[in-house]
Amino acid sequence: MNADDLLLLLARVLAGGAFIVIGIRILRGLPLVADLLKSKRIPLPKLVAQCGAIIEIVLGALAISGFWLFEVAIAMAAFVIVATLMVHDIWNTRGPQREKELNVILSNTIIVGGLLAIAASAR
């Protein structure tokens, strides 16, 4: 295994592991997540939270395994973008809350960049 392969493996494990942990945390805190989604006027908030958690767990496991890595990394990036737009509605916030939302959006932008780099290296 060369250095590039090792770095890609590490990226897969870190990104995939984080997705799995987040998915499990969503399932464990389902009422809180559903309430958050409801406050954002997301229809069927409990179902959306459950589906989101399952998607995160499955994508995380696939990323770690390396199967369909290009497609999985693109799907993970798309998931982060959609989830960010659904939950972190910076246009509806002001003051310190707006700053917190902006920080999350910027962090998620970095995550999307990393996922796109994984996708590029999978080709």
Secondary structure, DSSP 8 states (H G I E B T S, - for coil): --HHHHHHHHHHHHHHHHHHHHHHHHHHTHHHHHHHHHHTT-SSHHHHHHHHHHHHHHHHHHHHHTTTHHHHHHHHHHHHHHHHHHH--GGG--HHHHHHHHHHHHHHHHHHHHHHHHHHHT-
